[in-house]
Amino acid sequence: MTSDAIATDNFQIIMPVFNEEKLLEVVLQNARRHGYLKHLLVVNDASTDGSKEILDRWSRDHGLTTVHLVVNAKKEGAINKVLEILD
């Protein structure tokens, strides 16, 4: 299956993020380059570094869907909170 075929499918990628400012920009650029950005929902799990600012900029400039948690819920908790929102 090619990435073009995958990008046309109806799916959502949930990506929890905690203090990933050093890698986040590269990951988001790759997601955009390969057509996944529109499927990506990033959960900022109460990051204390610059992750929130990066995500806010990508939300504003590229339409990235983000959810910011105020209290760190760990990876599974962050995913569960977003699933509750999407439900």
Stockholm file with secondary structure:
# STOCKHOLM 1.0

chainA/1-87         MTSDAIATDNFQIIMPVFNEEKLLEVVLQNARRHGYLKHLLVVNDASTDGSKEILDRWSRDHGLTTVHLVVNAKKEGAINKVLEILD
#=GR chainA/1-87 SS CCHHHHHTSCCCEEEEESSCHHHHHHHHHHHHHTTCGGGEEEEEESCSSSHHHHHHHHHHHHCCEEEEESSCCHHHHHHHHHHHHHC
#=GC SS_cons        CCHHHHHTSCCCEEEEESSCHHHHHHHHHHHHHTTCGGGEEEEEESCSSSHHHHHHHHHHHHCCEEEEESSCCHHHHHHHHHHHHHC
//
